[in-house]
């Protein structure tokens, strides 16, 4: 098929997929492929690609991937704290997506009294400096 039938964004996806497959188990290249797919393909194209990949997989493998990739995205709101607030928060943050963690952090920070906000920022700055 002639290259005149390809558009630039599809060529870039194809090229990145080839590089990623060549690198094999290099997780950074797979993360890079994910970013390229997000930027270069529209939602419909990504859905069709996902459906095609799922058709090529066994159900057990599909479930393994879903457990690994979907569960962290659906952590939901933190559960009520029972014994150790810090442990419960760390457990929840391990499952929550980064946008949800950032939103919770910003909201909680804004609910702190001004003095505690300053103490929090001072502690964060000291930690960065260490």
DSSP file (Angstrom, degrees, kcal/mol; ACC not computed):
  #  RESIDUE AA STRUCTURE BP1 BP2  ACC     N-H-->O    O-->H-N    N-H-->O    O-->H-N    TCO  KAPPA ALPHA  PHI   PSI    X-CA   Y-CA   Z-CA
    1    1 A X              0   0    0      0, 0.0     5,-0.0     0, 0.0     2,-0.0   0.000 360.0 360.0 360.0 134.8    0.0    0.0    0.0
    2    2 A X    >   -     0   0    0      1,-0.1     3,-1.6     2,-0.0     4,-0.2  -0.321 360.0-123.6 -68.9 147.9    1.3    3.4   -1.0
    3    3 A X  G >  S+     0   0    0      1,-0.3     3,-1.3     2,-0.2    -1,-0.1   0.644 103.5  78.7 -68.3 -13.4    2.3    5.8    1.7
    4    4 A X  G 3  S+     0   0    0      1,-0.3    -1,-0.3     3,-0.0    -2,-0.0   0.699  87.9  58.6 -67.1 -16.9   -0.1    8.4    0.3
    5    5 A X  G <  S+     0   0    0     -3,-1.6     2,-0.3     2,-0.1    -1,-0.3   0.584  94.4  80.1 -86.6 -11.2   -2.9    6.5    2.0
    6    6 A X  S <  S-     0   0    0     -3,-1.3     2,-0.3    -4,-0.2     3,-0.0  -0.712  70.3-144.3 -95.4 145.0   -1.3    7.0    5.4
    7    7 A X     >  -     0   0    0     -2,-0.3     4,-2.1     1,-0.1     3,-0.3  -0.711  28.9-106.7-102.1 165.2   -1.7   10.1    7.5
    8    8 A X  H  > S+     0   0    0     -2,-0.3     4,-2.2     1,-0.2     5,-0.2   0.878 115.7  52.9 -59.1 -44.0    1.1   11.4    9.7
    9    9 A X  H  > S+     0   0    0      1,-0.2     4,-1.8     2,-0.2    -1,-0.2   0.878 110.6  47.8 -65.1 -35.5   -0.4   10.5   13.0
   10   10 A X  H  > S+     0   0    0     -3,-0.3     4,-2.6     2,-0.2    -1,-0.2   0.882 109.8  52.9 -70.8 -37.1   -1.0    6.9   11.9
   11   11 A X  H  X S+     0   0    0     -4,-2.1     4,-2.4     1,-0.2    -2,-0.2   0.897 109.1  49.8 -62.4 -39.4    2.6    6.6   10.7
   12   12 A X  H  X S+     0   0    0     -4,-2.2     4,-2.5     2,-0.2    -1,-0.2   0.886 110.8  49.2 -67.8 -38.6    3.9    7.9   14.0
   13   13 A X  H  X S+     0   0    0     -4,-1.8     4,-2.7     2,-0.2    -2,-0.2   0.937 112.3  48.3 -63.8 -46.2    1.8    5.3   15.9
   14   14 A X  H  X S+     0   0    0     -4,-2.6     4,-2.1     1,-0.2    -2,-0.2   0.908 112.8  48.5 -60.7 -42.7    3.0    2.5   13.6
   15   15 A X  H  X S+     0   0    0     -4,-2.4     4,-2.2     2,-0.2    -1,-0.2   0.922 112.8  47.0 -64.2 -44.9    6.6    3.7   14.1
   16   16 A X  H  X S+     0   0    0     -4,-2.5     4,-2.7     1,-0.2    -2,-0.2   0.891 110.1  53.2 -66.2 -39.5    6.3    3.9   17.9
   17   17 A X  H  X S+     0   0    0     -4,-2.7     4,-2.6     1,-0.2     5,-0.2   0.922 109.3  49.6 -60.4 -43.5    4.6    0.5   18.1
   18   18 A X  H  X S+     0   0    0     -4,-2.1     4,-1.9    -5,-0.2    -2,-0.2   0.919 112.2  47.1 -61.6 -44.2    7.5   -1.0   16.1
   19   19 A X  H  X S+     0   0    0     -4,-2.2     4,-2.0     2,-0.2    -2,-0.2   0.917 112.9  49.6 -63.0 -43.2   10.1    0.6   18.4
   20   20 A X  H  X S+     0   0    0     -4,-2.7     4,-1.0     1,-0.2     6,-0.3   0.922 110.7  48.3 -64.6 -45.1    8.2   -0.6   21.5
   21   21 A X  H  < S+     0   0    0     -4,-2.6     3,-0.3     1,-0.2    -1,-0.2   0.869 110.5  52.9 -62.9 -35.7    7.9   -4.2   20.3
   22   22 A X  H  < S+     0   0    0     -4,-1.9    -1,-0.2     1,-0.2    -2,-0.2   0.885 107.3  51.0 -65.8 -38.9   11.6   -4.2   19.5
   23   23 A X  H >< S-     0   0    0     -4,-2.0     3,-0.6     1,-0.2     2,-0.6   0.668  90.6-173.2 -75.6 -15.8   12.5   -3.0   23.0
   24   24 A X  T 3<  +     0   0    0     -4,-1.0    -1,-0.2    -3,-0.3    -2,-0.1  -0.451  64.4  16.0  70.5-110.3   10.4   -5.8   24.5
   25   25 A X  T 3  S+     0   0    0     -2,-0.6     2,-1.0     4,-0.0    -1,-0.2   0.238  84.4 127.2 -89.7  13.5   10.1   -5.5   28.3
   26   26 A X    X>  -     0   0    0     -3,-0.6     4,-1.4    -6,-0.3     3,-0.7  -0.607  44.3-163.2 -73.6 103.5   11.3   -1.9   28.6
   27   27 A X  H 3> S+     0   0    0     -2,-1.0     4,-2.3     1,-0.3     5,-0.2   0.803  83.7  60.6 -63.2 -30.9    8.4   -0.4   30.6
   28   28 A X  H 3> S+     0   0    0      1,-0.2     4,-2.2     2,-0.2    -1,-0.3   0.885 103.5  50.7 -63.9 -37.2    9.4    3.2   29.7
   29   29 A X  H <> S+     0   0    0     -3,-0.7     4,-2.3     2,-0.2    -1,-0.2   0.878 109.1  50.9 -69.6 -34.6    8.9    2.5   26.1
   30   30 A X  H  X S+     0   0    0     -4,-1.4     4,-2.2     2,-0.2    -2,-0.2   0.893 109.8  50.2 -67.6 -38.4    5.4    1.0   26.7
   31   31 A X  H  X S+     0   0    0     -4,-2.3     4,-1.9     2,-0.2    -2,-0.2   0.900 110.3  51.1 -62.5 -39.3    4.5    4.1   28.8
   32   32 A X  H  X S+     0   0    0     -4,-2.2     4,-2.4     2,-0.2    -2,-0.2   0.894 107.5  52.0 -64.1 -40.2    5.7    6.1   25.8
   33   33 A X  H  X S+     0   0    0     -4,-2.3     4,-2.9     1,-0.2     5,-0.2   0.910 106.5  54.4 -61.8 -41.9    3.6    4.1   23.4
   34   34 A X  H  X S+     0   0    0     -4,-2.2     4,-2.1     1,-0.2    -1,-0.2   0.914 109.4  47.5 -57.9 -43.3    0.6    4.8   25.7
   35   35 A X  H  X S+     0   0    0     -4,-1.9     4,-2.3     2,-0.2     5,-0.2   0.913 111.4  50.1 -65.0 -43.1    1.2    8.5   25.4
   36   36 A X  H  X S+     0   0    0     -4,-2.4     4,-3.2     1,-0.2     5,-0.4   0.913 110.6  50.2 -62.4 -42.6    1.6    8.3   21.6
   37   37 A X  H  X S+     0   0    0     -4,-2.9     4,-1.8     1,-0.2    -1,-0.2   0.905 111.4  49.2 -61.6 -40.7   -1.7    6.4   21.3
   38   38 A X  H  < S+     0   0    0     -4,-2.1    -2,-0.2    -5,-0.2    -1,-0.2   0.898 119.6  36.7 -64.7 -40.9   -3.4    9.0   23.5
   39   39 A X  H  < S+     0   0    0     -4,-2.3    -2,-0.2    -5,-0.1    -1,-0.2   0.873 124.5  36.9 -81.3 -38.7   -2.1   11.9   21.5
   40   40 A X  H  < S+     0   0    0     -4,-3.2     2,-0.4    -5,-0.2    -3,-0.2   0.714 109.3  59.7 -94.2 -21.9   -2.2   10.5   18.0
   41   41 A X  S  < S-     0   0    0     -4,-1.8     2,-0.1    -5,-0.4   -31,-0.0  -0.845  75.9-129.2-109.6 145.6   -5.3    8.4   17.9
   42   42 A X     >  -     0   0    0     -2,-0.4     4,-2.4     1,-0.1     5,-0.2  -0.344  36.4 -96.3 -81.7 172.7   -8.8    9.6   18.6
   43   43 A X  H  > S+     0   0    0      1,-0.2     4,-2.5     2,-0.2     5,-0.2   0.899 124.2  51.8 -57.6 -44.2  -11.1    7.9   21.1
   44   44 A X  H  > S+     0   0    0      1,-0.2     4,-2.4     2,-0.2    -1,-0.2   0.917 110.5  48.3 -60.2 -44.4  -12.8    5.7   18.4
   45   45 A X  H  > S+     0   0    0      1,-0.2     4,-2.3     2,-0.2    -1,-0.2   0.898 111.7  49.6 -64.2 -40.8   -9.5    4.5   17.1
   46   46 A X  H  X S+     0   0    0     -4,-2.4     4,-2.6     2,-0.2    -1,-0.2   0.898 111.0  50.2 -65.8 -39.5   -8.2    3.6   20.6
   47   47 A X  H  X S+     0   0    0     -4,-2.5     4,-2.7    -5,-0.2    -2,-0.2   0.924 111.8  47.5 -63.3 -44.3  -11.5    1.7   21.3
   48   48 A X  H  X S+     0   0    0     -4,-2.4     4,-2.1     2,-0.2    -2,-0.2   0.894 112.3  49.9 -64.3 -39.3  -11.2   -0.3   18.1
   49   49 A X  H  X S+     0   0    0     -4,-2.3     4,-2.4     2,-0.2    -2,-0.2   0.927 111.7  48.4 -63.4 -45.0   -7.5   -1.0   18.8
   50   50 A X  H  X S+     0   0    0     -4,-2.6     4,-2.8     1,-0.2    -2,-0.2   0.929 110.8  50.4 -60.6 -46.2   -8.4   -2.2   22.3
   51   51 A X  H  X S+     0   0    0     -4,-2.7     4,-1.9     1,-0.2    -1,-0.2   0.885 110.8  50.1 -60.5 -39.0  -11.3   -4.4   21.0
   52   52 A X  H  X S+     0   0    0     -4,-2.1     4,-0.9     2,-0.2    -1,-0.2   0.912 111.3  47.4 -66.4 -43.0   -8.9   -5.9   18.5
   53   53 A X  H >< S+     0   0    0     -4,-2.4     3,-0.8     1,-0.2    -2,-0.2   0.913 110.7  52.3 -65.1 -41.9   -6.2   -6.7   21.1
   54   54 A X  H >< S+     0   0    0     -4,-2.8     3,-1.7     1,-0.3    -1,-0.2   0.882 104.2  56.9 -61.9 -37.5   -8.9   -8.2   23.4
   55   55 A X  H 3< S+     0   0    0     -4,-1.9    -1,-0.3     1,-0.3    -2,-0.2   0.774 105.2  53.0 -62.6 -25.0  -10.0  -10.4   20.6
   56   56 A X  T << S+     0   0    0     -4,-0.9     2,-0.3    -3,-0.8    -1,-0.3   0.353 101.1  79.7 -91.5   5.3   -6.5  -11.8   20.4
   57   57 A X  S <  S-     0   0    0     -3,-1.7     2,-0.2    -4,-0.1    -3,-0.0  -0.814  79.0-114.6-117.5 153.7   -6.3  -12.6   24.1
   58   58 A X     >  -     0   0    0     -2,-0.3     4,-2.2     1,-0.1     3,-0.2  -0.504  34.7-113.9 -75.5 153.4   -7.4  -15.5   26.4
   59   59 A X  H  > S+     0   0    0      1,-0.2     4,-2.6     2,-0.2     5,-0.2   0.884 115.5  54.4 -58.5 -41.7  -10.0  -14.5   29.0
   60   60 A X  H  > S+     0   0    0      1,-0.2     4,-2.1     2,-0.2    -1,-0.2   0.899 109.7  47.6 -61.1 -40.1   -7.6  -15.2   31.9
   61   61 A X  H  > S+     0   0    0      2,-0.2     4,-2.3     1,-0.2    -1,-0.2   0.893 110.5  52.1 -67.6 -39.1   -5.1  -12.8   30.4
   62   62 A X  H  X S+     0   0    0     -4,-2.2     4,-2.7     1,-0.2    -2,-0.2   0.933 110.2  48.5 -60.7 -45.6   -7.7  -10.2   29.8
   63   63 A X  H  X S+     0   0    0     -4,-2.6     4,-2.5     1,-0.2    -2,-0.2   0.879 109.3  53.1 -64.0 -38.5   -8.8  -10.5   33.5
   64   64 A X  H  X S+     0   0    0     -4,-2.1     4,-1.9     2,-0.2    -1,-0.2   0.929 111.8  45.3 -60.6 -45.4   -5.2  -10.2   34.6
   65   65 A X  H  X S+     0   0    0     -4,-2.3     4,-3.0     2,-0.2     5,-0.4   0.924 112.7  50.5 -65.4 -44.6   -4.7   -7.0   32.7
   66   66 A X  H  X>S+     0   0    0     -4,-2.7     4,-2.5     1,-0.2     5,-1.1   0.909 110.0  50.2 -61.0 -42.2   -8.0   -5.5   33.8
   67   67 A X  H  <5S+     0   0    0     -4,-2.5     4,-0.4     1,-0.2     5,-0.2   0.895 116.4  42.4 -62.4 -39.2   -7.1   -6.3   37.5
   68   68 A X  H  <5S+     0   0    0     -4,-1.9     4,-0.4    -5,-0.2    -2,-0.2   0.894 127.5  26.6 -74.7 -41.3   -3.7   -4.6   37.1
   69   69 A X  H  <5S+     0   0    0     -4,-3.0     4,-0.3    -5,-0.1    -3,-0.2   0.774 124.3  41.1 -99.0 -29.1   -4.8   -1.6   35.0
   70   70 A X  T >X5S+     0   0    0     -4,-2.5     3,-1.1    -5,-0.4     4,-0.9   0.879 101.7  65.6 -90.6 -40.3   -8.4   -0.8   35.9
   71   71 A X  G >4<S+     0   0    0     -5,-1.1     3,-1.1    -4,-0.4    -1,-0.1   0.887 100.1  51.8 -52.8 -46.0   -8.5   -1.4   39.6
   72   72 A X  G >4 S+     0   0    0     -4,-0.4     3,-0.7     1,-0.2    -1,-0.3   0.809 107.3  54.8 -62.8 -25.4   -6.2    1.6   40.4
   73   73 A X  G <4 S+     0   0    0     -3,-1.1    -1,-0.2    -4,-0.3     3,-0.2   0.676 108.7  47.4 -79.9 -16.6   -8.4    3.8   38.3
   74   74 A X  G <<  +     0   0    0     -3,-1.1    -1,-0.2    -4,-0.9    -2,-0.1  -0.067  66.5 125.3-116.7  34.0  -11.6    3.0   40.2
   75   75 A X    <   -     0   0    0     -3,-0.7    -1,-0.2    20,-0.4    21,-0.1   0.812  50.9-168.0 -63.0 -28.9  -10.4    3.3   43.8
   76   76 A X        -     0   0    0     -3,-0.2    -1,-0.1    19,-0.1     3,-0.1  -0.218  41.0 -18.2  71.3-166.0  -13.2    5.8   44.5
   77   77 A X  S    S-     0   0    0      1,-0.1    23,-0.0    19,-0.0     0, 0.0  -0.362  83.6 -89.7 -72.4 153.2  -13.3    7.9   47.6
   78   78 A X        -     0   0    0      1,-0.1    -1,-0.1    -2,-0.1     3,-0.1  -0.308  44.6-116.2 -60.8 146.4  -11.2    6.9   50.7
   79   79 A X        -     0   0    0      9,-0.2    -1,-0.1     1,-0.2    13,-0.1  -0.371  43.9 -77.7 -76.3 161.6  -12.9    4.6   53.1
   80   80 A X        -     0   0    0      1,-0.1     2,-0.3    -2,-0.1    -1,-0.2  -0.313  53.8-108.9 -58.5 145.0  -13.7    5.7   56.7
   81   81 A X        +     0   0    0      1,-0.2     4,-0.1    -3,-0.1    -1,-0.1  -0.604  40.5 173.0 -80.1 133.2  -10.6    5.6   58.9
   82   82 A X        -     0   0    0     -2,-0.3    -1,-0.2     2,-0.2     3,-0.1   0.830  65.8 -20.8-104.4 -71.8  -10.6    2.8   61.5
   83   83 A X  S    S+     0   0    0      1,-0.2     2,-0.8     2,-0.0    -2,-0.1   0.842 127.7  31.5-106.6 -63.2   -7.3    2.5   63.4
   84   84 A X     >  -     0   0    0      1,-0.2     4,-2.7     2,-0.0    -1,-0.2  -0.857  57.1-170.0-108.9 101.9   -4.3    4.1   61.7
   85   85 A X  H  > S+     0   0    0     -2,-0.8     4,-2.6     1,-0.2     5,-0.2   0.891  89.1  50.8 -58.2 -42.4   -5.3    7.1   59.5
   86   86 A X  H  > S+     0   0    0      2,-0.2     4,-2.3     1,-0.2    -1,-0.2   0.918 112.4  46.0 -64.7 -43.3   -1.8    7.3   57.9
   87   87 A X  H  > S+     0   0    0      2,-0.2     4,-2.4     1,-0.2    -2,-0.2   0.914 113.6  49.0 -65.0 -43.1   -1.9    3.5   57.0
   88   88 A X  H  X S+     0   0    0     -4,-2.7     4,-2.4     1,-0.2    -2,-0.2   0.908 112.1  48.8 -62.9 -41.9   -5.4    3.8   55.6
   89   89 A X  H  X S+     0   0    0     -4,-2.6     4,-2.7    -5,-0.2    -2,-0.2   0.907 111.5  49.3 -64.8 -42.0   -4.5    6.9   53.6
   90   90 A X  H  X S+     0   0    0     -4,-2.3     4,-1.4     2,-0.2    -2,-0.2   0.901 111.0  50.2 -64.6 -40.8   -1.4    5.2   52.2
   91   91 A X  H  X S+     0   0    0     -4,-2.4     4,-0.5     2,-0.2     3,-0.3   0.946 113.5  45.1 -61.5 -48.0   -3.4    2.1   51.3
   92   92 A X  H >X S+     0   0    0     -4,-2.4     4,-1.9     1,-0.2     3,-1.6   0.921 110.0  54.0 -63.2 -44.6   -6.0    4.2   49.5
   93   93 A X  H 3< S+     0   0    0     -4,-2.7    -1,-0.2     1,-0.3    -2,-0.2   0.789  99.7  63.7 -62.8 -26.9   -3.4    6.3   47.7
   94   94 A X  H 3< S+     0   0    0     -4,-1.4    -1,-0.3    -3,-0.3    -2,-0.2   0.731 112.5  34.5 -68.0 -21.4   -1.8    3.2   46.3
   95   95 A X  H << S+     0   0    0     -3,-1.6   -20,-0.4    -4,-0.5    -2,-0.2   0.695  99.1  93.0-103.1 -25.4   -5.0    2.4   44.4
   96   96 A X  S  < S-     0   0    0     -4,-1.9   -23,-0.2   -21,-0.1   -24,-0.1  -0.338  79.6-109.9 -74.1 150.8   -6.2    5.8   43.4
   97   97 A X     >  -     0   0    0    -24,-0.2     4,-2.5   -25,-0.1     3,-0.3  -0.391  31.1-109.4 -73.0 157.7   -5.3    7.4   40.1
   98   98 A X  H  > S+     0   0    0      1,-0.2     4,-2.6     2,-0.2     5,-0.2   0.883 118.0  53.7 -60.2 -40.9   -2.9   10.4   40.2
   99   99 A X  H  > S+     0   0    0      1,-0.2     4,-2.2     2,-0.2    -1,-0.2   0.893 111.0  47.2 -61.5 -36.0   -5.6   12.9   39.2
  100  100 A X  H  > S+     0   0    0     -3,-0.3     4,-2.7     2,-0.2     5,-0.2   0.912 111.4  50.4 -70.4 -41.7   -7.8   11.7   42.1
  101  101 A X  H  X S+     0   0    0     -4,-2.5     4,-2.7     2,-0.2    -2,-0.2   0.930 112.1  47.9 -60.2 -45.2   -4.8   11.8   44.6
  102  102 A X  H  X S+     0   0    0     -4,-2.6     4,-2.7     2,-0.2     5,-0.2   0.915 112.1  49.1 -62.3 -42.6   -4.0   15.4   43.5
  103  103 A X  H  X S+     0   0    0     -4,-2.2     4,-2.3    -5,-0.2    -2,-0.2   0.919 113.4  46.2 -64.2 -43.0   -7.7   16.4   43.8
  104  104 A X  H  X S+     0   0    0     -4,-2.7     4,-2.9     2,-0.2     5,-0.3   0.917 113.0  50.2 -65.0 -42.9   -7.9   14.9   47.3
  105  105 A X  H  X S+     0   0    0     -4,-2.7     4,-2.9    -5,-0.2    -2,-0.2   0.941 112.4  46.2 -61.0 -47.8   -4.6   16.5   48.4
  106  106 A X  H  X S+     0   0    0     -4,-2.7     4,-2.3     2,-0.2    -1,-0.2   0.913 114.9  47.1 -62.3 -42.9   -5.6   19.9   47.1
  107  107 A X  H  X S+     0   0    0     -4,-2.3     4,-1.0    -5,-0.2    -2,-0.2   0.928 114.5  45.7 -66.2 -45.4   -9.0   19.7   48.8
  108  108 A X  H >X S+     0   0    0     -4,-2.9     3,-0.6     1,-0.2     4,-0.6   0.922 112.2  52.0 -63.5 -43.4   -7.7   18.5   52.1
  109  109 A X  H >< S+     0   0    0     -4,-2.9     3,-1.4    -5,-0.3    -1,-0.2   0.920 107.5  52.2 -58.3 -44.7   -4.9   21.1   52.1
  110  110 A X  H 3< S+     0   0    0     -4,-2.3    -1,-0.2     1,-0.3    -2,-0.2   0.717 105.5  56.2 -66.8 -20.3   -7.5   23.9   51.5
  111  111 A X  H << S+     0   0    0     -4,-1.0    -1,-0.3    -3,-0.6    -2,-0.2   0.555  87.7  98.2 -87.8  -8.4   -9.5   22.7   54.4
  112  112 A X  S << S-     0   0    0     -3,-1.4     5,-0.0    -4,-0.6     2,-0.0  -0.486  87.1-101.5 -75.1 148.8   -6.6   23.0   56.8
  113  113 A X     >  -     0   0    0     -2,-0.1     4,-2.1     1,-0.1     3,-0.4  -0.364  38.5-106.2 -62.7 153.6   -6.3   26.1   59.0
  114  114 A X  H  > S+     0   0    0      1,-0.2     4,-2.2     2,-0.2     5,-0.2   0.856 119.8  54.3 -52.7 -42.3   -3.8   28.6   57.6
  115  115 A X  H  > S+     0   0    0      1,-0.2     4,-2.2     2,-0.2    -1,-0.2   0.913 110.2  46.5 -60.8 -43.2   -1.2   27.8   60.3
  116  116 A X  H  > S+     0   0    0     -3,-0.4     4,-2.5     2,-0.2    -1,-0.2   0.823 108.2  56.5 -71.0 -30.4   -1.3   24.1   59.5
  117  117 A X  H  X S+     0   0    0     -4,-2.1     4,-2.5     2,-0.2    -1,-0.2   0.932 108.6  47.1 -62.8 -44.2   -1.1   24.8   55.8
  118  118 A X  H  X S+     0   0    0     -4,-2.2     4,-2.8     2,-0.2    -2,-0.2   0.920 112.2  49.8 -62.5 -43.9    2.2   26.7   56.5
  119  119 A X  H  X S+     0   0    0     -4,-2.2     4,-2.5     2,-0.2    -1,-0.2   0.907 110.8  50.4 -61.3 -41.7    3.5   23.8   58.6
  120  120 A X  H  X S+     0   0    0     -4,-2.5     4,-2.4     2,-0.2    -2,-0.2   0.941 112.4  45.9 -60.9 -48.2    2.6   21.4   55.8
  121  121 A X  H  X S+     0   0    0     -4,-2.5     4,-2.5     2,-0.2    -2,-0.2   0.896 111.8  51.9 -63.5 -40.7    4.4   23.4   53.2
  122  122 A X  H  X S+     0   0    0     -4,-2.8     4,-2.4     1,-0.2    -1,-0.2   0.924 111.0  47.7 -60.8 -44.2    7.5   23.9   55.5
  123  123 A X  H  X S+     0   0    0     -4,-2.5     4,-2.2     1,-0.2    -2,-0.2   0.892 111.7  50.3 -64.3 -39.4    7.6   20.1   56.1
  124  124 A X  H  X S+     0   0    0     -4,-2.4     4,-2.2     2,-0.2    -2,-0.2   0.903 111.0  48.7 -65.5 -40.9    7.3   19.5   52.3
  125  125 A X  H  X S+     0   0    0     -4,-2.5     4,-2.1     2,-0.2    -2,-0.2   0.908 110.8  50.4 -65.2 -42.1   10.1   22.0   51.6
  126  126 A X  H  X S+     0   0    0     -4,-2.4     4,-1.4     1,-0.2    -2,-0.2   0.905 110.3  50.9 -61.7 -40.6   12.4   20.4   54.2
  127  127 A X  H  < S+     0   0    0     -4,-2.2    -2,-0.2     1,-0.2    -1,-0.2   0.903 110.3  48.5 -65.5 -40.5   11.7   17.0   52.7
  128  128 A X  H  < S+     0   0    0     -4,-2.2    -1,-0.2     1,-0.2    -2,-0.2   0.873 110.7  51.6 -65.6 -36.6   12.6   18.2   49.2
  129  129 A X  H  <        0   0    0     -4,-2.1    -1,-0.2     1,-0.2    -2,-0.2   0.767 360.0 360.0 -72.0 -25.3   15.8   19.8   50.5
  130  130 A X     <        0   0    0     -4,-1.4    -1,-0.2    -3,-0.2    -2,-0.2   0.479 360.0 360.0 -71.0 360.0   16.9   16.6   52.3
